[in-house]
Amino acid sequence: MIQYKGKKPSRRSFLTGAAAAGAAVAGATIARAQGTPDPAIVNMEPWAQYNGVGVDAAPYGVPSKYEADVIRRNVPWLTADAVSSVNFTPLHALDGIITPNGLCFERHHAGVAEVDPAEHRLMINGLVDRELVFTMADLLRFPRENHVYFLECAANSGMEWAGAQLNGCQFTHGMIHNVMYTGIPLRLLLAEAGIKTAGTWIMVEGADGAGMNRSIPMEKALDDCLIAFKQNGEALRPEQGYPLRLVVPGWEGNMWVKWIRRIEVGDQPWYAREETSKYTDLLANGQARSFTWVMDAKSVITNPSPQAPITHGPGPTVITGVAWSGHGTIPQVDVTIDGGITWAKARMSGPSLDKSMHRFYYEFDWDGKPLLLQSRAHDSTGYVQPTKDQLREVRGENSIYHNNGIQTWSVNEQGAAENVEIS
């Protein structure tokens, strides 16, 4: 893998044609064969000569066999055992902002818990007026809401802190998905139990073998957290926490406890009492950043990228990617094709939702010369996505969490893309 870190490449070759980077493709023509007709359009293809399977052949719909490569993938050497590992969303193969349920990345601490909803319970205890236990039937009687949110693991892009490592958008940025959750506002359940004045934190606990638990300040719990039971309209998948999970919009994914079974109201973080571990960001001086819950603005070009090369040759070319921020919406994304010498505003497409992905596009005429592709997100607070070097100046390279630095893809004359860094 090429890595330009430490030896700044010559970008002179990228200057030629840079002025055309912001030009729309409108007016450009795509070459079409003249003379001999294309057999693919004039001949009757096999699939047009017989009936296909009926409506009962696949009771639960599956993608075309020609899309069989669009799957979640694991990196086996990341962890000792797959039951406490992660797989990655194939961002390079997706479009729009909604991640299909079968492609949402997984992160487990003790494997997937297979929970019987008829036997599952959600308990609220601790500093409350009434300790309560809810069945699934009880919960379905509460008002519910629908919201589209991203869920990003704090370690997403974590391998890239020290330099370019994993050669694929799926692996550098794929610990994220963006779906519509249906659930009950957590504040309604807490109100039902009655929070005592001293109750300033909640501890949420999962029903999996790890008994996964995290502490959340009461202010966030009463703001926009959900107890979700559906995702993209259908019941949560087992790997996504069926039958219940916590949704903590904009905050790091480890707090979104799956298979949630208990909420304890307390007067301090759970780990302060029990001395259990918590996620921290280790700085170069040995100190650590704590309570780094919010995921800062971030973006990535998903196509072209190492798993999605340019295959059509020079001419009209579409760059696309996604951006997101735990602080709000994404009103603007900038794109560069020359490694930051010139920037142009991308075209934002689709809804701009709070704490959700936003899709962007940039169309240009590729002249067949090498490219250095980057995207830079702006969120609704005015925050601008930093470079990796800007992050390192403040935080060093010890952490694996909260790397929201700008990603660079190098594209060669054949259209193949590679993960690189430039200074």
Secondary structure as a PSIPRED ss2 file (coil, helix, strand):
# PSIPRED VFORMAT (PSIPRED V4.0)

   1 M C   1.000  0.000  0.000
   2 I C   1.000  0.000  0.000
   3 Q C   1.000  0.000  0.000
   4 Y C   1.000  0.000  0.000
   5 K C   1.000  0.000  0.000
   6 G C   1.000  0.000  0.000
   7 K C   1.000  0.000  0.000
   8 K C   1.000  0.000  0.000
   9 P C   1.000  0.000  0.000
  10 S C   1.000  0.000  0.000
  11 R C   1.000  0.000  0.000
  12 R H   0.000  1.000  0.000
  13 S H   0.000  1.000  0.000
  14 F H   0.000  1.000  0.000
  15 L H   0.000  1.000  0.000
  16 T C   1.000  0.000  0.000
  17 G C   1.000  0.000  0.000
  18 A H   0.000  1.000  0.000
  19 A H   0.000  1.000  0.000
  20 A H   0.000  1.000  0.000
  21 A H   0.000  1.000  0.000
  22 G H   0.000  1.000  0.000
  23 A C   1.000  0.000  0.000
  24 A C   1.000  0.000  0.000
  25 V C   1.000  0.000  0.000
  26 A C   1.000  0.000  0.000
  27 G C   1.000  0.000  0.000
  28 A C   1.000  0.000  0.000
  29 T C   1.000  0.000  0.000
  30 I C   1.000  0.000  0.000
  31 A C   1.000  0.000  0.000
  32 R C   1.000  0.000  0.000
  33 A C   1.000  0.000  0.000
  34 Q C   1.000  0.000  0.000
  35 G C   1.000  0.000  0.000
  36 T C   1.000  0.000  0.000
  37 P C   1.000  0.000  0.000
  38 D C   1.000  0.000  0.000
  39 P H   0.000  1.000  0.000
  40 A H   0.000  1.000  0.000
  41 I H   0.000  1.000  0.000
  42 V H   0.000  1.000  0.000
  43 N C   1.000  0.000  0.000
  44 M C   1.000  0.000  0.000
  45 E C   1.000  0.000  0.000
  46 P H   0.000  1.000  0.000
  47 W H   0.000  1.000  0.000
  48 A H   0.000  1.000  0.000
  49 Q C   1.000  0.000  0.000
  50 Y C   1.000  0.000  0.000
  51 N C   1.000  0.000  0.000
  52 G C   1.000  0.000  0.000
  53 V C   1.000  0.000  0.000
  54 G C   1.000  0.000  0.000
  55 V C   1.000  0.000  0.000
  56 D C   1.000  0.000  0.000
  57 A C   1.000  0.000  0.000
  58 A C   1.000  0.000  0.000
  59 P C   1.000  0.000  0.000
  60 Y C   1.000  0.000  0.000
  61 G C   1.000  0.000  0.000
  62 V C   1.000  0.000  0.000
  63 P C   1.000  0.000  0.000
  64 S C   1.000  0.000  0.000
  65 K H   0.000  1.000  0.000
  66 Y H   0.000  1.000  0.000
  67 E H   0.000  1.000  0.000
  68 A C   1.000  0.000  0.000
  69 D C   1.000  0.000  0.000
  70 V C   1.000  0.000  0.000
  71 I C   1.000  0.000  0.000
  72 R C   1.000  0.000  0.000
  73 R E   0.000  0.000  1.000
  74 N E   0.000  0.000  1.000
  75 V C   1.000  0.000  0.000
  76 P H   0.000  1.000  0.000
  77 W H   0.000  1.000  0.000
  78 L H   0.000  1.000  0.000
  79 T C   1.000  0.000  0.000
  80 A C   1.000  0.000  0.000
  81 D C   1.000  0.000  0.000
  82 A H   0.000  1.000  0.000
  83 V H   0.000  1.000  0.000
  84 S H   0.000  1.000  0.000
  85 S C   1.000  0.000  0.000
  86 V E   0.000  0.000  1.000
  87 N E   0.000  0.000  1.000
  88 F E   0.000  0.000  1.000
  89 T C   1.000  0.000  0.000
  90 P C   1.000  0.000  0.000
  91 L H   0.000  1.000  0.000
  92 H H   0.000  1.000  0.000
  93 A H   0.000  1.000  0.000
  94 L C   1.000  0.000  0.000
  95 D C   1.000  0.000  0.000
  96 G C   1.000  0.000  0.000
  97 I C   1.000  0.000  0.000
  98 I C   1.000  0.000  0.000
  99 T C   1.000  0.000  0.000
 100 P C   1.000  0.000  0.000
 101 N H   0.000  1.000  0.000
 102 G H   0.000  1.000  0.000
 103 L H   0.000  1.000  0.000
 104 C C   1.000  0.000  0.000
 105 F C   1.000  0.000  0.000
 106 E C   1.000  0.000  0.000
 107 R E   0.000  0.000  1.000
 108 H C   1.000  0.000  0.000
 109 H C   1.000  0.000  0.000
 110 A C   1.000  0.000  0.000
 111 G C   1.000  0.000  0.000
 112 V C   1.000  0.000  0.000
 113 A C   1.000  0.000  0.000
 114 E C   1.000  0.000  0.000
 115 V C   1.000  0.000  0.000
 116 D C   1.000  0.000  0.000
 117 P C   1.000  0.000  0.000
 118 A C   1.000  0.000  0.000
 119 E C   1.000  0.000  0.000
 120 H C   1.000  0.000  0.000
 121 R E   0.000  0.000  1.000
 122 L E   0.000  0.000  1.000
 123 M E   0.000  0.000  1.000
 124 I E   0.000  0.000  1.000
 125 N E   0.000  0.000  1.000
 126 G E   0.000  0.000  1.000
 127 L C   1.000  0.000  0.000
 128 V E   0.000  0.000  1.000
 129 D C   1.000  0.000  0.000
 130 R C   1.000  0.000  0.000
 131 E C   1.000  0.000  0.000
 132 L E   0.000  0.000  1.000
 133 V E   0.000  0.000  1.000
 134 F E   0.000  0.000  1.000
 135 T E   0.000  0.000  1.000
 136 M H   0.000  1.000  0.000
 137 A H   0.000  1.000  0.000
 138 D H   0.000  1.000  0.000
 139 L H   0.000  1.000  0.000
 140 L C   1.000  0.000  0.000
 141 R C   1.000  0.000  0.000
 142 F C   1.000  0.000  0.000
 143 P C   1.000  0.000  0.000
 144 R C   1.000  0.000  0.000
 145 E E   0.000  0.000  1.000
 146 N E   0.000  0.000  1.000
 147 H E   0.000  0.000  1.000
 148 V E   0.000  0.000  1.000
 149 Y E   0.000  0.000  1.000
 150 F E   0.000  0.000  1.000
 151 L E   0.000  0.000  1.000
 152 E E   0.000  0.000  1.000
 153 C C   1.000  0.000  0.000
 154 A C   1.000  0.000  0.000
 155 A C   1.000  0.000  0.000
 156 N C   1.000  0.000  0.000
 157 S C   1.000  0.000  0.000
 158 G H   0.000  1.000  0.000
 159 M H   0.000  1.000  0.000
 160 E H   0.000  1.000  0.000
 161 W C   1.000  0.000  0.000
 162 A C   1.000  0.000  0.000
 163 G C   1.000  0.000  0.000
 164 A C   1.000  0.000  0.000
 165 Q C   1.000  0.000  0.000
 166 L C   1.000  0.000  0.000
 167 N C   1.000  0.000  0.000
 168 G C   1.000  0.000  0.000
 169 C H   0.000  1.000  0.000
 170 Q H   0.000  1.000  0.000
 171 F H   0.000  1.000  0.000
 172 T H   0.000  1.000  0.000
 173 H H   0.000  1.000  0.000
 174 G C   1.000  0.000  0.000
 175 M C   1.000  0.000  0.000
 176 I E   0.000  0.000  1.000
 177 H E   0.000  0.000  1.000
 178 N E   0.000  0.000  1.000
 179 V E   0.000  0.000  1.000
 180 M E   0.000  0.000  1.000
 181 Y E   0.000  0.000  1.000
 182 T E   0.000  0.000  1.000
 183 G E   0.000  0.000  1.000
 184 I E   0.000  0.000  1.000
 185 P E   0.000  0.000  1.000
 186 L H   0.000  1.000  0.000
 187 R H   0.000  1.000  0.000
 188 L H   0.000  1.000  0.000
 189 L H   0.000  1.000  0.000
 190 L H   0.000  1.000  0.000
 191 A H   0.000  1.000  0.000
 192 E H   0.000  1.000  0.000
 193 A H   0.000  1.000  0.000
 194 G C   1.000  0.000  0.000
 195 I E   0.000  0.000  1.000
 196 K C   1.000  0.000  0.000
 197 T C   1.000  0.000  0.000
 198 A C   1.000  0.000  0.000
 199 G C   1.000  0.000  0.000
 200 T C   1.000  0.000  0.000
 201 W E   0.000  0.000  1.000
 202 I E   0.000  0.000  1.000
 203 M E   0.000  0.000  1.000
 204 V E   0.000  0.000  1.000
 205 E E   0.000  0.000  1.000
 206 G E   0.000  0.000  1.000
 207 A C   1.000  0.000  0.000
 208 D C   1.000  0.000  0.000
 209 G C   1.000  0.000  0.000
 210 A C   1.000  0.000  0.000
 211 G C   1.000  0.000  0.000
 212 M C   1.000  0.000  0.000
 213 N E   0.000  0.000  1.000
 214 R E   0.000  0.000  1.000
 215 S E   0.000  0.000  1.000
 216 I E   0.000  0.000  1.000
 217 P E   0.000  0.000  1.000
 218 M H   0.000  1.000  0.000
 219 E H   0.000  1.000  0.000
 220 K H   0.000  1.000  0.000
 221 A H   0.000  1.000  0.000
 222 L C   1.000  0.000  0.000
 223 D C   1.000  0.000  0.000
 224 D C   1.000  0.000  0.000
 225 C C   1.000  0.000  0.000
 226 L E   0.000  0.000  1.000
 227 I E   0.000  0.000  1.000
 228 A E   0.000  0.000  1.000
 229 F E   0.000  0.000  1.000
 230 K E   0.000  0.000  1.000
 231 Q E   0.000  0.000  1.000
 232 N C   1.000  0.000  0.000
 233 G C   1.000  0.000  0.000
 234 E E   0.000  0.000  1.000
 235 A E   0.000  0.000  1.000
 236 L C   1.000  0.000  0.000
 237 R C   1.000  0.000  0.000
 238 P H   0.000  1.000  0.000
 239 E H   0.000  1.000  0.000
 240 Q H   0.000  1.000  0.000
 241 G C   1.000  0.000  0.000
 242 Y C   1.000  0.000  0.000
 243 P C   1.000  0.000  0.000
 244 L C   1.000  0.000  0.000
 245 R E   0.000  0.000  1.000
 246 L E   0.000  0.000  1.000
 247 V E   0.000  0.000  1.000
 248 V C   1.000  0.000  0.000
 249 P C   1.000  0.000  0.000
 250 G C   1.000  0.000  0.000
 251 W E   0.000  0.000  1.000
 252 E C   1.000  0.000  0.000
 253 G H   0.000  1.000  0.000
 254 N H   0.000  1.000  0.000
 255 M H   0.000  1.000  0.000
 256 W C   1.000  0.000  0.000
 257 V C   1.000  0.000  0.000
 258 K E   0.000  0.000  1.000
 259 W C   1.000  0.000  0.000
 260 I E   0.000  0.000  1.000
 261 R E   0.000  0.000  1.000
 262 R E   0.000  0.000  1.000
 263 I E   0.000  0.000  1.000
 264 E E   0.000  0.000  1.000
 265 V E   0.000  0.000  1.000
 266 G E   0.000  0.000  1.000
 267 D C   1.000  0.000  0.000
 268 Q C   1.000  0.000  0.000
 269 P C   1.000  0.000  0.000
 270 W H   0.000  1.000  0.000
 271 Y H   0.000  1.000  0.000
 272 A H   0.000  1.000  0.000
 273 R H   0.000  1.000  0.000
 274 E H   0.000  1.000  0.000
 275 E C   1.000  0.000  0.000
 276 T C   1.000  0.000  0.000
 277 S C   1.000  0.000  0.000
 278 K C   1.000  0.000  0.000
 279 Y C   1.000  0.000  0.000
 280 T C   1.000  0.000  0.000
 281 D E   0.000  0.000  1.000
 282 L E   0.000  0.000  1.000
 283 L C   1.000  0.000  0.000
 284 A C   1.000  0.000  0.000
 285 N C   1.000  0.000  0.000
 286 G C   1.000  0.000  0.000
 287 Q C   1.000  0.000  0.000
 288 A E   0.000  0.000  1.000
 289 R E   0.000  0.000  1.000
 290 S C   1.000  0.000  0.000
 291 F C   1.000  0.000  0.000
 292 T C   1.000  0.000  0.000
 293 W C   1.000  0.000  0.000
 294 V E   0.000  0.000  1.000
 295 M C   1.000  0.000  0.000
 296 D C   1.000  0.000  0.000
 297 A C   1.000  0.000  0.000
 298 K E   0.000  0.000  1.000
 299 S E   0.000  0.000  1.000
 300 V E   0.000  0.000  1.000
 301 I E   0.000  0.000  1.000
 302 T E   0.000  0.000  1.000
 303 N E   0.000  0.000  1.000
 304 P C   1.000  0.000  0.000
 305 S E   0.000  0.000  1.000
 306 P C   1.000  0.000  0.000
 307 Q C   1.000  0.000  0.000
 308 A E   0.000  0.000  1.000
 309 P C   1.000  0.000  0.000
 310 I C   1.000  0.000  0.000
 311 T C   1.000  0.000  0.000
 312 H C   1.000  0.000  0.000
 313 G C   1.000  0.000  0.000
 314 P C   1.000  0.000  0.000
 315 G E   0.000  0.000  1.000
 316 P E   0.000  0.000  1.000
 317 T E   0.000  0.000  1.000
 318 V E   0.000  0.000  1.000
 319 I E   0.000  0.000  1.000
 320 T E   0.000  0.000  1.000
 321 G E   0.000  0.000  1.000
 322 V E   0.000  0.000  1.000
 323 A E   0.000  0.000  1.000
 324 W E   0.000  0.000  1.000
 325 S C   1.000  0.000  0.000
 326 G C   1.000  0.000  0.000
 327 H C   1.000  0.000  0.000
 328 G C   1.000  0.000  0.000
 329 T C   1.000  0.000  0.000
 330 I C   1.000  0.000  0.000
 331 P C   1.000  0.000  0.000
 332 Q E   0.000  0.000  1.000
 333 V E   0.000  0.000  1.000
 334 D E   0.000  0.000  1.000
 335 V E   0.000  0.000  1.000
 336 T E   0.000  0.000  1.000
 337 I C   1.000  0.000  0.000
 338 D E   0.000  0.000  1.000
 339 G C   1.000  0.000  0.000
 340 G C   1.000  0.000  0.000
 341 I C   1.000  0.000  0.000
 342 T C   1.000  0.000  0.000
 343 W C   1.000  0.000  0.000
 344 A E   0.000  0.000  1.000
 345 K E   0.000  0.000  1.000
 346 A C   1.000  0.000  0.000
 347 R E   0.000  0.000  1.000
 348 M E   0.000  0.000  1.000
 349 S E   0.000  0.000  1.000
 350 G C   1.000  0.000  0.000
 351 P C   1.000  0.000  0.000
 352 S C   1.000  0.000  0.000
 353 L C   1.000  0.000  0.000
 354 D C   1.000  0.000  0.000
 355 K C   1.000  0.000  0.000
 356 S C   1.000  0.000  0.000
 357 M C   1.000  0.000  0.000
 358 H E   0.000  0.000  1.000
 359 R E   0.000  0.000  1.000
 360 F E   0.000  0.000  1.000
 361 Y E   0.000  0.000  1.000
 362 Y E   0.000  0.000  1.000
 363 E E   0.000  0.000  1.000
 364 F E   0.000  0.000  1.000
 365 D E   0.000  0.000  1.000
 366 W E   0.000  0.000  1.000
 367 D C   1.000  0.000  0.000
 368 G C   1.000  0.000  0.000
 369 K C   1.000  0.000  0.000
 370 P C   1.000  0.000  0.000
 371 L E   0.000  0.000  1.000
 372 L E   0.000  0.000  1.000
 373 L E   0.000  0.000  1.000
 374 Q E   0.000  0.000  1.000
 375 S E   0.000  0.000  1.000
 376 R E   0.000  0.000  1.000
 377 A E   0.000  0.000  1.000
 378 H E   0.000  0.000  1.000
 379 D C   1.000  0.000  0.000
 380 S C   1.000  0.000  0.000
 381 T C   1.000  0.000  0.000
 382 G C   1.000  0.000  0.000
 383 Y C   1.000  0.000  0.000
 384 V E   0.000  0.000  1.000
 385 Q C   1.000  0.000  0.000
 386 P C   1.000  0.000  0.000
 387 T C   1.000  0.000  0.000
 388 K H   0.000  1.000  0.000
 389 D H   0.000  1.000  0.000
 390 Q H   0.000  1.000  0.000
 391 L H   0.000  1.000  0.000
 392 R H   0.000  1.000  0.000
 393 E H   0.000  1.000  0.000
 394 V H   0.000  1.000  0.000
 395 R H   0.000  1.000  0.000
 396 G C   1.000  0.000  0.000
 397 E C   1.000  0.000  0.000
 398 N C   1.000  0.000  0.000
 399 S C   1.000  0.000  0.000
 400 I C   1.000  0.000  0.000
 401 Y C   1.000  0.000  0.000
 402 H C   1.000  0.000  0.000
 403 N C   1.000  0.000  0.000
 404 N C   1.000  0.000  0.000
 405 G C   1.000  0.000  0.000
 406 I C   1.000  0.000  0.000
 407 Q C   1.000  0.000  0.000
 408 T E   0.000  0.000  1.000
 409 W E   0.000  0.000  1.000
 410 S E   0.000  0.000  1.000
 411 V E   0.000  0.000  1.000
 412 N C   1.000  0.000  0.000
 413 E C   1.000  0.000  0.000
 414 Q C   1.000  0.000  0.000
 415 G C   1.000  0.000  0.000
 416 A C   1.000  0.000  0.000
 417 A E   0.000  0.000  1.000
 418 E E   0.000  0.000  1.000
 419 N E   0.000  0.000  1.000
 420 V E   0.000  0.000  1.000
 421 E C   1.000  0.000  0.000
 422 I C   1.000  0.000  0.000
 423 S C   1.000  0.000  0.000
